[in-house]
Amino acid sequence: MAYRIRKKGSTDQPATPPRPGTSTVSSNGSAGSRPLPGFLDDRKKNPLIVAGLVGLVALAGVGLVWHIYSDKKKKEQEAAALETHAEQMFSKNMQNKKADWSSIDQLFEKVVKDYPDSSSAKVAPLFLASIQNQLAQPQKAVNWLHEGLEKNSGDTKILPFYYESLGVTFMSMKEYDQALAMFQKVIKFQGKTLADAAYYNIGKVYELLNQPALAILNYRKLQKKFPSSPWASEAEAYIKQQNPTASSPPPPLTPPQVTPAPSK
């Protein structure tokens, strides 16, 4: 909420504005120069007037800052409400094979276009890309994901989601080299957000490229680094399929039996 500050009159008698045709005196006492405003010309009588003006300017500045903050907070709330509504519709449509994505797409686009500086606008491109993938428009999905990368530059908490989504989208486009590059970026983040999914998808790419050895190598990394991940159990199925004994521990070694020589 913005506050307007009205200037109150000074306790001293306000100076009378100069009338046309009358002589004026400057601040240094010389005659005939441009007149100073009455309240400044009277500052020798009351030096607190100037200090009071500085205070009013400072207060006006505070009021302006509060107005900007209040307006930004209001827009942030509006964007969050719109995003929440769009996400709810998105979740419902994911369960409906005959879903109409156009209305949801418009809601997320409204978040990006009408509230470009909001936190919601940083997340919306992920949903917009997912919608385009649902509509079999992967290139449009890539465009939205690149826009999201620009909006979230330097944010290590959300960037892994964008790179992971780009990798999956490139997989659907059969651009496997680019997909692998995106998944490798996910793994390198210190927080390891989605790193388990990235290892799994790298294995999947090598499956599609018919390179089972590299697929198993990355699945093993997944199992070692993230043993409790649900993707680890998914990877295990492929490992067993390729080599049923690979995941089983080797049997314990037993010393050879030595038959004693018959006594003579």
PyMOL commands that set and color helices and strands:
alter all, ss='L'
color gray80, all
select helices_A, chain A and resi 38-41+48-94+102-114+119-134+138-151+159-172+176-188+195-208+212-225+230-242
alter helices_A, ss='H'
color red, helices_A
deselect
rebuild
show_as cartoon
